[in-house]
Amino acid sequence: MTAQKDGDDSYAEFRRVVNMPPARLRKWLDSEASRSVGMTKGGEKVTKAGEGEAVGHHMGERILEIRATAKAALTEQDKADMRKVIGYVHRHLAQRPSGDVKDSRWRHSLMNWGHDPLR
C-alpha cells in the first residue's frame, strides 16, 4: 500500500469513527459531564470537573482542529492524532459494558474522542 493510499484510508476511517458533528462535539466538550471522565496524562482518574484535563477531552479539542483543516493541509502530527483516535475508538468499542450505556463513563469517554456509540 502506498503512503498516499494509507493516508486516504486513515482519513476515511477517521471521518467514519468521529461520528459527532463538530457543533455537537463542541457542545459536549463544554459540558461538565465531558470534563468529569477519563484519565489525565499523568494517569489520574478524572471523576469530576476541575480535577485536571483528561487525555480524551484534550483529544476532542484536537479533533475539532483536525476537522476544521482541509485534507490537503493536514500535518504529520494531525495524521498521527487521527490514527490515535481511530485506535482508541476501536479498542473501546470492543470493551462495551453490558446493560444501558446511555449515561455511562464508557460512553462519555468515547464521546470525548468524537464517537457517540448510540448514534
Phi and psi restraints in degrees (range 20) as a CNS / XPLOR table:
assign (resid 1 and name C) (resid 2 and name N)
       (resid 2 and name CA) (resid 2 and name C) 1.0 -78.4 20.0 2
assign (resid 2 and name N) (resid 2 and name CA)
       (resid 2 and name C) (resid 3 and name N) 1.0 160.8 20.0 2
assign (resid 2 and name C) (resid 3 and name N)
       (resid 3 and name CA) (resid 3 and name C) 1.0 -60.2 20.0 2
assign (resid 3 and name N) (resid 3 and name CA)
       (resid 3 and name C) (resid 4 and name N) 1.0 -38.5 20.0 2
assign (resid 3 and name C) (resid 4 and name N)
       (resid 4 and name CA) (resid 4 and name C) 1.0 -62.8 20.0 2
assign (resid 4 and name N) (resid 4 and name CA)
       (resid 4 and name C) (resid 5 and name N) 1.0 -46.1 20.0 2
assign (resid 4 and name C) (resid 5 and name N)
       (resid 5 and name CA) (resid 5 and name C) 1.0 -63.9 20.0 2
assign (resid 5 and name N) (resid 5 and name CA)
       (resid 5 and name C) (resid 6 and name N) 1.0 -42.7 20.0 2
assign (resid 5 and name C) (resid 6 and name N)
       (resid 6 and name CA) (resid 6 and name C) 1.0 -60.9 20.0 2
assign (resid 6 and name N) (resid 6 and name CA)
       (resid 6 and name C) (resid 7 and name N) 1.0 -43.2 20.0 2
assign (resid 6 and name C) (resid 7 and name N)
       (resid 7 and name CA) (resid 7 and name C) 1.0 -63.4 20.0 2
assign (resid 7 and name N) (resid 7 and name CA)
       (resid 7 and name C) (resid 8 and name N) 1.0 -39.8 20.0 2
assign (resid 7 and name C) (resid 8 and name N)
       (resid 8 and name CA) (resid 8 and name C) 1.0 -65.0 20.0 2
assign (resid 8 and name N) (resid 8 and name CA)
       (resid 8 and name C) (resid 9 and name N) 1.0 -40.8 20.0 2
assign (resid 8 and name C) (resid 9 and name N)
       (resid 9 and name CA) (resid 9 and name C) 1.0 -64.3 20.0 2
assign (resid 9 and name N) (resid 9 and name CA)
       (resid 9 and name C) (resid 10 and name N) 1.0 -43.6 20.0 2
assign (resid 9 and name C) (resid 10 and name N)
       (resid 10 and name CA) (resid 10 and name C) 1.0 -63.6 20.0 2
assign (resid 10 and name N) (resid 10 and name CA)
       (resid 10 and name C) (resid 11 and name N) 1.0 -41.6 20.0 2
assign (resid 10 and name C) (resid 11 and name N)
       (resid 11 and name CA) (resid 11 and name C) 1.0 -61.9 20.0 2
assign (resid 11 and name N) (resid 11 and name CA)
       (resid 11 and name C) (resid 12 and name N) 1.0 -47.5 20.0 2
assign (resid 11 and name C) (resid 12 and name N)
       (resid 12 and name CA) (resid 12 and name C) 1.0 -62.6 20.0 2
assign (resid 12 and name N) (resid 12 and name CA)
       (resid 12 and name C) (resid 13 and name N) 1.0 -42.6 20.0 2
assign (resid 12 and name C) (resid 13 and name N)
       (resid 13 and name CA) (resid 13 and name C) 1.0 -68.1 20.0 2
assign (resid 13 and name N) (resid 13 and name CA)
       (resid 13 and name C) (resid 14 and name N) 1.0 -38.7 20.0 2
assign (resid 13 and name C) (resid 14 and name N)
       (resid 14 and name CA) (resid 14 and name C) 1.0 -58.7 20.0 2
assign (resid 14 and name N) (resid 14 and name CA)
       (resid 14 and name C) (resid 15 and name N) 1.0 -47.6 20.0 2
assign (resid 14 and name C) (resid 15 and name N)
       (resid 15 and name CA) (resid 15 and name C) 1.0 -63.0 20.0 2
assign (resid 15 and name N) (resid 15 and name CA)
       (resid 15 and name C) (resid 16 and name N) 1.0 -31.5 20.0 2
assign (resid 15 and name C) (resid 16 and name N)
       (resid 16 and name CA) (resid 16 and name C) 1.0 -74.4 20.0 2
assign (resid 16 and name N) (resid 16 and name CA)
       (resid 16 and name C) (resid 17 and name N) 1.0 -46.2 20.0 2
assign (resid 16 and name C) (resid 17 and name N)
       (resid 17 and name CA) (resid 17 and name C) 1.0 -76.3 20.0 2
assign (resid 17 and name N) (resid 17 and name CA)
       (resid 17 and name C) (resid 18 and name N) 1.0 -28.2 20.0 2
assign (resid 17 and name C) (resid 18 and name N)
       (resid 18 and name CA) (resid 18 and name C) 1.0 -84.9 20.0 2
assign (resid 18 and name N) (resid 18 and name CA)
       (resid 18 and name C) (resid 19 and name N) 1.0 87.1 20.0 2
assign (resid 18 and name C) (resid 19 and name N)
       (resid 19 and name CA) (resid 19 and name C) 1.0 -96.4 20.0 2
assign (resid 19 and name N) (resid 19 and name CA)
       (resid 19 and name C) (resid 20 and name N) 1.0 6.5 20.0 2
assign (resid 19 and name C) (resid 20 and name N)
       (resid 20 and name CA) (resid 20 and name C) 1.0 -98.2 20.0 2
assign (resid 20 and name N) (resid 20 and name CA)
       (resid 20 and name C) (resid 21 and name N) 1.0 124.2 20.0 2
assign (resid 20 and name C) (resid 21 and name N)
       (resid 21 and name CA) (resid 21 and name C) 1.0 -59.7 20.0 2
assign (resid 21 and name N) (resid 21 and name CA)
       (resid 21 and name C) (resid 22 and name N) 1.0 150.7 20.0 2
assign (resid 21 and name C) (resid 22 and name N)
       (resid 22 and name CA) (resid 22 and name C) 1.0 -50.3 20.0 2
assign (resid 22 and name N) (resid 22 and name CA)
       (resid 22 and name C) (resid 23 and name N) 1.0 -43.1 20.0 2
assign (resid 22 and name C) (resid 23 and name N)
       (resid 23 and name CA) (resid 23 and name C) 1.0 -64.6 20.0 2
assign (resid 23 and name N) (resid 23 and name CA)
       (resid 23 and name C) (resid 24 and name N) 1.0 -38.7 20.0 2
assign (resid 23 and name C) (resid 24 and name N)
       (resid 24 and name CA) (resid 24 and name C) 1.0 -69.9 20.0 2
assign (resid 24 and name N) (resid 24 and name CA)
       (resid 24 and name C) (resid 25 and name N) 1.0 -40.7 20.0 2
assign (resid 24 and name C) (resid 25 and name N)
       (resid 25 and name CA) (resid 25 and name C) 1.0 -63.7 20.0 2
assign (resid 25 and name N) (resid 25 and name CA)
       (resid 25 and name C) (resid 26 and name N) 1.0 -42.4 20.0 2
assign (resid 25 and name C) (resid 26 and name N)
       (resid 26 and name CA) (resid 26 and name C) 1.0 -59.4 20.0 2
assign (resid 26 and name N) (resid 26 and name CA)
       (resid 26 and name C) (resid 27 and name N) 1.0 -47.0 20.0 2
assign (resid 26 and name C) (resid 27 and name N)
       (resid 27 and name CA) (resid 27 and name C) 1.0 -60.5 20.0 2
assign (resid 27 and name N) (resid 27 and name CA)
       (resid 27 and name C) (resid 28 and name N) 1.0 -42.9 20.0 2
assign (resid 27 and name C) (resid 28 and name N)
       (resid 28 and name CA) (resid 28 and name C) 1.0 -62.6 20.0 2
assign (resid 28 and name N) (resid 28 and name CA)
       (resid 28 and name C) (resid 29 and name N) 1.0 -48.7 20.0 2
assign (resid 28 and name C) (resid 29 and name N)
       (resid 29 and name CA) (resid 29 and name C) 1.0 -61.8 20.0 2
assign (resid 29 and name N) (resid 29 and name CA)
       (resid 29 and name C) (resid 30 and name N) 1.0 -26.9 20.0 2
assign (resid 29 and name C) (resid 30 and name N)
       (resid 30 and name CA) (resid 30 and name C) 1.0 -81.5 20.0 2
assign (resid 30 and name N) (resid 30 and name CA)
       (resid 30 and name C) (resid 31 and name N) 1.0 -5.8 20.0 2
assign (resid 30 and name C) (resid 31 and name N)
       (resid 31 and name CA) (resid 31 and name C) 1.0 -84.9 20.0 2
assign (resid 31 and name N) (resid 31 and name CA)
       (resid 31 and name C) (resid 32 and name N) 1.0 156.6 20.0 2
assign (resid 31 and name C) (resid 32 and name N)
       (resid 32 and name CA) (resid 32 and name C) 1.0 -65.6 20.0 2
assign (resid 32 and name N) (resid 32 and name CA)
       (resid 32 and name C) (resid 33 and name N) 1.0 -36.3 20.0 2
assign (resid 32 and name C) (resid 33 and name N)
       (resid 33 and name CA) (resid 33 and name C) 1.0 -60.4 20.0 2
assign (resid 33 and name N) (resid 33 and name CA)
       (resid 33 and name C) (resid 34 and name N) 1.0 -39.4 20.0 2
assign (resid 33 and name C) (resid 34 and name N)
       (resid 34 and name CA) (resid 34 and name C) 1.0 -64.3 20.0 2
assign (resid 34 and name N) (resid 34 and name CA)
       (resid 34 and name C) (resid 35 and name N) 1.0 -38.3 20.0 2
assign (resid 34 and name C) (resid 35 and name N)
       (resid 35 and name CA) (resid 35 and name C) 1.0 -83.0 20.0 2
assign (resid 35 and name N) (resid 35 and name CA)
       (resid 35 and name C) (resid 36 and name N) 1.0 3.6 20.0 2
assign (resid 35 and name C) (resid 36 and name N)
       (resid 36 and name CA) (resid 36 and name C) 1.0 -114.3 20.0 2
assign (resid 36 and name N) (resid 36 and name CA)
       (resid 36 and name C) (resid 37 and name N) 1.0 23.6 20.0 2
assign (resid 36 and name C) (resid 37 and name N)
       (resid 37 and name CA) (resid 37 and name C) 1.0 -147.5 20.0 2
assign (resid 37 and name N) (resid 37 and name CA)
       (resid 37 and name C) (resid 38 and name N) 1.0 149.6 20.0 2
assign (resid 37 and name C) (resid 38 and name N)
       (resid 38 and name CA) (resid 38 and name C) 1.0 110.6 20.0 2
assign (resid 38 and name N) (resid 38 and name CA)
       (resid 38 and name C) (resid 39 and name N) 1.0 -169.0 20.0 2
assign (resid 38 and name C) (resid 39 and name N)
       (resid 39 and name CA) (resid 39 and name C) 1.0 -125.6 20.0 2
assign (resid 39 and name N) (resid 39 and name CA)
       (resid 39 and name C) (resid 40 and name N) 1.0 142.8 20.0 2
assign (resid 39 and name C) (resid 40 and name N)
       (resid 40 and name CA) (resid 40 and name C) 1.0 -76.1 20.0 2
assign (resid 40 and name N) (resid 40 and name CA)
       (resid 40 and name C) (resid 41 and name N) 1.0 168.0 20.0 2
assign (resid 40 and name C) (resid 41 and name N)
       (resid 41 and name CA) (resid 41 and name C) 1.0 -58.9 20.0 2
assign (resid 41 and name N) (resid 41 and name CA)
       (resid 41 and name C) (resid 42 and name N) 1.0 -30.6 20.0 2
assign (resid 41 and name C) (resid 42 and name N)
       (resid 42 and name CA) (resid 42 and name C) 1.0 -81.1 20.0 2
assign (resid 42 and name N) (resid 42 and name CA)
       (resid 42 and name C) (resid 43 and name N) 1.0 -2.7 20.0 2
assign (resid 42 and name C) (resid 43 and name N)
       (resid 43 and name CA) (resid 43 and name C) 1.0 95.1 20.0 2
assign (resid 43 and name N) (resid 43 and name CA)
       (resid 43 and name C) (resid 44 and name N) 1.0 5.6 20.0 2
assign (resid 43 and name C) (resid 44 and name N)
       (resid 44 and name CA) (resid 44 and name C) 1.0 -82.9 20.0 2
assign (resid 44 and name N) (resid 44 and name CA)
       (resid 44 and name C) (resid 45 and name N) 1.0 140.4 20.0 2
assign (resid 44 and name C) (resid 45 and name N)
       (resid 45 and name CA) (resid 45 and name C) 1.0 -75.7 20.0 2
assign (resid 45 and name N) (resid 45 and name CA)
       (resid 45 and name C) (resid 46 and name N) 1.0 132.0 20.0 2
assign (resid 45 and name C) (resid 46 and name N)
       (resid 46 and name CA) (resid 46 and name C) 1.0 -95.3 20.0 2
assign (resid 46 and name N) (resid 46 and name CA)
       (resid 46 and name C) (resid 47 and name N) 1.0 122.2 20.0 2
assign (resid 46 and name C) (resid 47 and name N)
       (resid 47 and name CA) (resid 47 and name C) 1.0 -120.6 20.0 2
assign (resid 47 and name N) (resid 47 and name CA)
       (resid 47 and name C) (resid 48 and name N) 1.0 -8.5 20.0 2
assign (resid 47 and name C) (resid 48 and name N)
       (resid 48 and name CA) (resid 48 and name C) 1.0 -155.4 20.0 2
assign (resid 48 and name N) (resid 48 and name CA)
       (resid 48 and name C) (resid 49 and name N) 1.0 156.2 20.0 2
assign (resid 48 and name C) (resid 49 and name N)
       (resid 49 and name CA) (resid 49 and name C) 1.0 -58.1 20.0 2
assign (resid 49 and name N) (resid 49 and name CA)
       (resid 49 and name C) (resid 50 and name N) 1.0 142.7 20.0 2
assign (resid 49 and name C) (resid 50 and name N)
       (resid 50 and name CA) (resid 50 and name C) 1.0 95.1 20.0 2
assign (resid 50 and name N) (resid 50 and name CA)
       (resid 50 and name C) (resid 51 and name N) 1.0 -3.6 20.0 2
assign (resid 50 and name C) (resid 51 and name N)
       (resid 51 and name CA) (resid 51 and name C) 1.0 -88.3 20.0 2
assign (resid 51 and name N) (resid 51 and name CA)
       (resid 51 and name C) (resid 52 and name N) 1.0 8.7 20.0 2
assign (resid 51 and name C) (resid 52 and name N)
       (resid 52 and name CA) (resid 52 and name C) 1.0 114.9 20.0 2
assign (resid 52 and name N) (resid 52 and name CA)
       (resid 52 and name C) (resid 53 and name N) 1.0 157.7 20.0 2
assign (resid 52 and name C) (resid 53 and name N)
       (resid 53 and name CA) (resid 53 and name C) 1.0 -84.6 20.0 2
assign (resid 53 and name N) (resid 53 and name CA)
       (resid 53 and name C) (resid 54 and name N) 1.0 128.5 20.0 2
assign (resid 53 and name C) (resid 54 and name N)
       (resid 54 and name CA) (resid 54 and name C) 1.0 -73.0 20.0 2
assign (resid 54 and name N) (resid 54 and name CA)
       (resid 54 and name C) (resid 55 and name N) 1.0 150.9 20.0 2
assign (resid 54 and name C) (resid 55 and name N)
       (resid 55 and name CA) (resid 55 and name C) 1.0 -55.8 20.0 2
assign (resid 55 and name N) (resid 55 and name CA)
       (resid 55 and name C) (resid 56 and name N) 1.0 -43.1 20.0 2
assign (resid 55 and name C) (resid 56 and name N)
       (resid 56 and name CA) (resid 56 and name C) 1.0 -63.9 20.0 2
assign (resid 56 and name N) (resid 56 and name CA)
       (resid 56 and name C) (resid 57 and name N) 1.0 -38.5 20.0 2
assign (resid 56 and name C) (resid 57 and name N)
       (resid 57 and name CA) (resid 57 and name C) 1.0 -64.1 20.0 2
assign (resid 57 and name N) (resid 57 and name CA)
       (resid 57 and name C) (resid 58 and name N) 1.0 -44.3 20.0 2
assign (resid 57 and name C) (resid 58 and name N)
       (resid 58 and name CA) (resid 58 and name C) 1.0 -60.5 20.0 2
assign (resid 58 and name N) (resid 58 and name CA)
       (resid 58 and name C) (resid 59 and name N) 1.0 -42.0 20.0 2
assign (resid 58 and name C) (resid 59 and name N)
       (resid 59 and name CA) (resid 59 and name C) 1.0 -67.6 20.0 2
assign (resid 59 and name N) (resid 59 and name CA)
       (resid 59 and name C) (resid 60 and name N) 1.0 -31.4 20.0 2
assign (resid 59 and name C) (resid 60 and name N)
       (resid 60 and name CA) (resid 60 and name C) 1.0 -59.7 20.0 2
assign (resid 60 and name N) (resid 60 and name CA)
       (resid 60 and name C) (resid 61 and name N) 1.0 -40.1 20.0 2
assign (resid 60 and name C) (resid 61 and name N)
       (resid 61 and name CA) (resid 61 and name C) 1.0 -64.2 20.0 2
assign (resid 61 and name N) (resid 61 and name CA)
       (resid 61 and name C) (resid 62 and name N) 1.0 -40.7 20.0 2
assign (resid 61 and name C) (resid 62 and name N)
       (resid 62 and name CA) (resid 62 and name C) 1.0 -63.8 20.0 2
assign (resid 62 and name N) (resid 62 and name CA)
       (resid 62 and name C) (resid 63 and name N) 1.0 -39.4 20.0 2
assign (resid 62 and name C) (resid 63 and name N)
       (resid 63 and name CA) (resid 63 and name C) 1.0 -59.0 20.0 2
assign (resid 63 and name N) (resid 63 and name CA)
       (resid 63 and name C) (resid 64 and name N) 1.0 -43.3 20.0 2
assign (resid 63 and name C) (resid 64 and name N)
       (resid 64 and name CA) (resid 64 and name C) 1.0 -62.1 20.0 2
assign (resid 64 and name N) (resid 64 and name CA)
       (resid 64 and name C) (resid 65 and name N) 1.0 -39.6 20.0 2
assign (resid 64 and name C) (resid 65 and name N)
       (resid 65 and name CA) (resid 65 and name C) 1.0 -63.4 20.0 2
assign (resid 65 and name N) (resid 65 and name CA)
       (resid 65 and name C) (resid 66 and name N) 1.0 -45.7 20.0 2
assign (resid 65 and name C) (resid 66 and name N)
       (resid 66 and name CA) (resid 66 and name C) 1.0 -63.4 20.0 2
assign (resid 66 and name N) (resid 66 and name CA)
       (resid 66 and name C) (resid 67 and name N) 1.0 -45.0 20.0 2
assign (resid 66 and name C) (resid 67 and name N)
       (resid 67 and name CA) (resid 67 and name C) 1.0 -62.0 20.0 2
assign (resid 67 and name N) (resid 67 and name CA)
       (resid 67 and name C) (resid 68 and name N) 1.0 -27.5 20.0 2
assign (resid 67 and name C) (resid 68 and name N)
       (resid 68 and name CA) (resid 68 and name C) 1.0 -85.3 20.0 2
assign (resid 68 and name N) (resid 68 and name CA)
       (resid 68 and name C) (resid 69 and name N) 1.0 -2.3 20.0 2
assign (resid 68 and name C) (resid 69 and name N)
       (resid 69 and name CA) (resid 69 and name C) 1.0 -100.5 20.0 2
assign (resid 69 and name N) (resid 69 and name CA)
       (resid 69 and name C) (resid 70 and name N) 1.0 134.8 20.0 2
assign (resid 69 and name C) (resid 70 and name N)
       (resid 70 and name CA) (resid 70 and name C) 1.0 -62.0 20.0 2
assign (resid 70 and name N) (resid 70 and name CA)
       (resid 70 and name C) (resid 71 and name N) 1.0 144.3 20.0 2
assign (resid 70 and name C) (resid 71 and name N)
       (resid 71 and name CA) (resid 71 and name C) 1.0 -52.9 20.0 2
assign (resid 71 and name N) (resid 71 and name CA)
       (resid 71 and name C) (resid 72 and name N) 1.0 -42.5 20.0 2
assign (resid 71 and name C) (resid 72 and name N)
       (resid 72 and name CA) (resid 72 and name C) 1.0 -68.1 20.0 2
assign (resid 72 and name N) (resid 72 and name CA)
       (resid 72 and name C) (resid 73 and name N) 1.0 -19.0 20.0 2
assign (resid 72 and name C) (resid 73 and name N)
       (resid 73 and name CA) (resid 73 and name C) 1.0 -97.9 20.0 2
assign (resid 73 and name N) (resid 73 and name CA)
       (resid 73 and name C) (resid 74 and name N) 1.0 2.0 20.0 2
assign (resid 73 and name C) (resid 74 and name N)
       (resid 74 and name CA) (resid 74 and name C) 1.0 -65.1 20.0 2
assign (resid 74 and name N) (resid 74 and name CA)
       (resid 74 and name C) (resid 75 and name N) 1.0 136.0 20.0 2
assign (resid 74 and name C) (resid 75 and name N)
       (resid 75 and name CA) (resid 75 and name C) 1.0 -88.9 20.0 2
assign (resid 75 and name N) (resid 75 and name CA)
       (resid 75 and name C) (resid 76 and name N) 1.0 170.6 20.0 2
assign (resid 75 and name C) (resid 76 and name N)
       (resid 76 and name CA) (resid 76 and name C) 1.0 -61.8 20.0 2
assign (resid 76 and name N) (resid 76 and name CA)
       (resid 76 and name C) (resid 77 and name N) 1.0 -35.5 20.0 2
assign (resid 76 and name C) (resid 77 and name N)
       (resid 77 and name CA) (resid 77 and name C) 1.0 -66.2 20.0 2
assign (resid 77 and name N) (resid 77 and name CA)
       (resid 77 and name C) (resid 78 and name N) 1.0 -40.7 20.0 2
assign (resid 77 and name C) (resid 78 and name N)
       (resid 78 and name CA) (resid 78 and name C) 1.0 -58.4 20.0 2
assign (resid 78 and name N) (resid 78 and name CA)
       (resid 78 and name C) (resid 79 and name N) 1.0 -45.3 20.0 2
assign (resid 78 and name C) (resid 79 and name N)
       (resid 79 and name CA) (resid 79 and name C) 1.0 -65.7 20.0 2
assign (resid 79 and name N) (resid 79 and name CA)
       (resid 79 and name C) (resid 80 and name N) 1.0 -39.3 20.0 2
assign (resid 79 and name C) (resid 80 and name N)
       (resid 80 and name CA) (resid 80 and name C) 1.0 -64.1 20.0 2
assign (resid 80 and name N) (resid 80 and name CA)
       (resid 80 and name C) (resid 81 and name N) 1.0 -41.6 20.0 2
assign (resid 80 and name C) (resid 81 and name N)
       (resid 81 and name CA) (resid 81 and name C) 1.0 -66.8 20.0 2
assign (resid 81 and name N) (resid 81 and name CA)
       (resid 81 and name C) (resid 82 and name N) 1.0 -36.0 20.0 2
assign (resid 81 and name C) (resid 82 and name N)
       (resid 82 and name CA) (resid 82 and name C) 1.0 -61.6 20.0 2
assign (resid 82 and name N) (resid 82 and name CA)
       (resid 82 and name C) (resid 83 and name N) 1.0 -44.3 20.0 2
assign (resid 82 and name C) (resid 83 and name N)
       (resid 83 and name CA) (resid 83 and name C) 1.0 -64.2 20.0 2
assign (resid 83 and name N) (resid 83 and name CA)
       (resid 83 and name C) (resid 84 and name N) 1.0 -35.7 20.0 2
assign (resid 83 and name C) (resid 84 and name N)
       (resid 84 and name CA) (resid 84 and name C) 1.0 -63.7 20.0 2
assign (resid 84 and name N) (resid 84 and name CA)
       (resid 84 and name C) (resid 85 and name N) 1.0 -43.3 20.0 2
assign (resid 84 and name C) (resid 85 and name N)
       (resid 85 and name CA) (resid 85 and name C) 1.0 -62.1 20.0 2
assign (resid 85 and name N) (resid 85 and name CA)
       (resid 85 and name C) (resid 86 and name N) 1.0 -47.0 20.0 2
assign (resid 85 and name C) (resid 86 and name N)
       (resid 86 and name CA) (resid 86 and name C) 1.0 -57.3 20.0 2
assign (resid 86 and name N) (resid 86 and name CA)
       (resid 86 and name C) (resid 87 and name N) 1.0 -47.9 20.0 2
assign (resid 86 and name C) (resid 87 and name N)
       (resid 87 and name CA) (resid 87 and name C) 1.0 -62.3 20.0 2
assign (resid 87 and name N) (resid 87 and name CA)
       (resid 87 and name C) (resid 88 and name N) 1.0 -45.2 20.0 2
assign (resid 87 and name C) (resid 88 and name N)
       (resid 88 and name CA) (resid 88 and name C) 1.0 -59.8 20.0 2
assign (resid 88 and name N) (resid 88 and name CA)
       (resid 88 and name C) (resid 89 and name N) 1.0 -49.8 20.0 2
assign (resid 88 and name C) (resid 89 and name N)
       (resid 89 and name CA) (resid 89 and name C) 1.0 -61.0 20.0 2
assign (resid 89 and name N) (resid 89 and name CA)
       (resid 89 and name C) (resid 90 and name N) 1.0 -46.3 20.0 2
assign (resid 89 and name C) (resid 90 and name N)
       (resid 90 and name CA) (resid 90 and name C) 1.0 -61.2 20.0 2
assign (resid 90 and name N) (resid 90 and name CA)
       (resid 90 and name C) (resid 91 and name N) 1.0 -45.1 20.0 2
assign (resid 90 and name C) (resid 91 and name N)
       (resid 91 and name CA) (resid 91 and name C) 1.0 -61.9 20.0 2
assign (resid 91 and name N) (resid 91 and name CA)
       (resid 91 and name C) (resid 92 and name N) 1.0 -44.8 20.0 2
assign (resid 91 and name C) (resid 92 and name N)
       (resid 92 and name CA) (resid 92 and name C) 1.0 -76.0 20.0 2
assign (resid 92 and name N) (resid 92 and name CA)
       (resid 92 and name C) (resid 93 and name N) 1.0 -29.3 20.0 2
assign (resid 92 and name C) (resid 93 and name N)
       (resid 93 and name CA) (resid 93 and name C) 1.0 -63.1 20.0 2
assign (resid 93 and name N) (resid 93 and name CA)
       (resid 93 and name C) (resid 94 and name N) 1.0 -34.1 20.0 2
assign (resid 93 and name C) (resid 94 and name N)
       (resid 94 and name CA) (resid 94 and name C) 1.0 -70.3 20.0 2
assign (resid 94 and name N) (resid 94 and name CA)
       (resid 94 and name C) (resid 95 and name N) 1.0 -14.7 20.0 2
assign (resid 94 and name C) (resid 95 and name N)
       (resid 95 and name CA) (resid 95 and name C) 1.0 -104.7 20.0 2
assign (resid 95 and name N) (resid 95 and name CA)
       (resid 95 and name C) (resid 96 and name N) 1.0 22.1 20.0 2
assign (resid 95 and name C) (resid 96 and name N)
       (resid 96 and name CA) (resid 96 and name C) 1.0 -54.3 20.0 2
assign (resid 96 and name N) (resid 96 and name CA)
       (resid 96 and name C) (resid 97 and name N) 1.0 126.4 20.0 2
assign (resid 96 and name C) (resid 97 and name N)
       (resid 97 and name CA) (resid 97 and name C) 1.0 -75.9 20.0 2
assign (resid 97 and name N) (resid 97 and name CA)
       (resid 97 and name C) (resid 98 and name N) 1.0 161.8 20.0 2
assign (resid 97 and name C) (resid 98 and name N)
       (resid 98 and name CA) (resid 98 and name C) 1.0 -78.4 20.0 2
assign (resid 98 and name N) (resid 98 and name CA)
       (resid 98 and name C) (resid 99 and name N) 1.0 161.8 20.0 2
assign (resid 98 and name C) (resid 99 and name N)
       (resid 99 and name CA) (resid 99 and name C) 1.0 86.8 20.0 2
assign (resid 99 and name N) (resid 99 and name CA)
       (resid 99 and name C) (resid 100 and name N) 1.0 -167.5 20.0 2
assign (resid 99 and name C) (resid 100 and name N)
       (resid 100 and name CA) (resid 100 and name C) 1.0 -74.8 20.0 2
assign (resid 100 and name N) (resid 100 and name CA)
       (resid 100 and name C) (resid 101 and name N) 1.0 121.7 20.0 2
assign (resid 100 and name C) (resid 101 and name N)
       (resid 101 and name CA) (resid 101 and name C) 1.0 -103.5 20.0 2
assign (resid 101 and name N) (resid 101 and name CA)
       (resid 101 and name C) (resid 102 and name N) 1.0 4.2 20.0 2
assign (resid 101 and name C) (resid 102 and name N)
       (resid 102 and name CA) (resid 102 and name C) 1.0 -51.1 20.0 2
assign (resid 102 and name N) (resid 102 and name CA)
       (resid 102 and name C) (resid 103 and name N) 1.0 -48.6 20.0 2
assign (resid 102 and name C) (resid 103 and name N)
       (resid 103 and name CA) (resid 103 and name C) 1.0 -110.9 20.0 2
assign (resid 103 and name N) (resid 103 and name CA)
       (resid 103 and name C) (resid 104 and name N) 1.0 30.1 20.0 2
assign (resid 103 and name C) (resid 104 and name N)
       (resid 104 and name CA) (resid 104 and name C) 1.0 -87.0 20.0 2
assign (resid 104 and name N) (resid 104 and name CA)
       (resid 104 and name C) (resid 105 and name N) 1.0 153.7 20.0 2
assign (resid 104 and name C) (resid 105 and name N)
       (resid 105 and name CA) (resid 105 and name C) 1.0 -60.7 20.0 2
assign (resid 105 and name N) (resid 105 and name CA)
       (resid 105 and name C) (resid 106 and name N) 1.0 -34.7 20.0 2
assign (resid 105 and name C) (resid 106 and name N)
       (resid 106 and name CA) (resid 106 and name C) 1.0 -58.2 20.0 2
assign (resid 106 and name N) (resid 106 and name CA)
       (resid 106 and name C) (resid 107 and name N) 1.0 -51.1 20.0 2
assign (resid 106 and name C) (resid 107 and name N)
       (resid 107 and name CA) (resid 107 and name C) 1.0 -65.0 20.0 2
assign (resid 107 and name N) (resid 107 and name CA)
       (resid 107 and name C) (resid 108 and name N) 1.0 -44.7 20.0 2
assign (resid 107 and name C) (resid 108 and name N)
       (resid 108 and name CA) (resid 108 and name C) 1.0 -62.4 20.0 2
assign (resid 108 and name N) (resid 108 and name CA)
       (resid 108 and name C) (resid 109 and name N) 1.0 -37.9 20.0 2
assign (resid 108 and name C) (resid 109 and name N)
       (resid 109 and name CA) (resid 109 and name C) 1.0 -63.7 20.0 2
assign (resid 109 and name N) (resid 109 and name CA)
       (resid 109 and name C) (resid 110 and name N) 1.0 -45.9 20.0 2
assign (resid 109 and name C) (resid 110 and name N)
       (resid 110 and name CA) (resid 110 and name C) 1.0 -60.5 20.0 2
assign (resid 110 and name N) (resid 110 and name CA)
       (resid 110 and name C) (resid 111 and name N) 1.0 -39.0 20.0 2
assign (resid 110 and name C) (resid 111 and name N)
       (resid 111 and name CA) (resid 111 and name C) 1.0 -64.2 20.0 2
assign (resid 111 and name N) (resid 111 and name CA)
       (resid 111 and name C) (resid 112 and name N) 1.0 -34.4 20.0 2
assign (resid 111 and name C) (resid 112 and name N)
       (resid 112 and name CA) (resid 112 and name C) 1.0 -59.8 20.0 2
assign (resid 112 and name N) (resid 112 and name CA)
       (resid 112 and name C) (resid 113 and name N) 1.0 -28.8 20.0 2
assign (resid 112 and name C) (resid 113 and name N)
       (resid 113 and name CA) (resid 113 and name C) 1.0 -92.7 20.0 2
assign (resid 113 and name N) (resid 113 and name CA)
       (resid 113 and name C) (resid 114 and name N) 1.0 12.0 20.0 2
assign (resid 113 and name C) (resid 114 and name N)
       (resid 114 and name CA) (resid 114 and name C) 1.0 86.1 20.0 2
assign (resid 114 and name N) (resid 114 and name CA)
       (resid 114 and name C) (resid 115 and name N) 1.0 8.1 20.0 2
assign (resid 114 and name C) (resid 115 and name N)
       (resid 115 and name CA) (resid 115 and name C) 1.0 -119.9 20.0 2
assign (resid 115 and name N) (resid 115 and name CA)
       (resid 115 and name C) (resid 116 and name N) 1.0 120.6 20.0 2
assign (resid 115 and name C) (resid 116 and name N)
       (resid 116 and name CA) (resid 116 and name C) 1.0 -102.7 20.0 2
assign (resid 116 and name N) (resid 116 and name CA)
       (resid 116 and name C) (resid 117 and name N) 1.0 109.4 20.0 2
assign (resid 116 and name C) (resid 117 and name N)
       (resid 117 and name CA) (resid 117 and name C) 1.0 -66.2 20.0 2
assign (resid 117 and name N) (resid 117 and name CA)
       (resid 117 and name C) (resid 118 and name N) 1.0 -10.7 20.0 2
assign (resid 117 and name C) (resid 118 and name N)
       (resid 118 and name CA) (resid 118 and name C) 1.0 -92.6 20.0 2
assign (resid 118 and name N) (resid 118 and name CA)
       (resid 118 and name C) (resid 119 and name N) 1.0 0.1 20.0 2
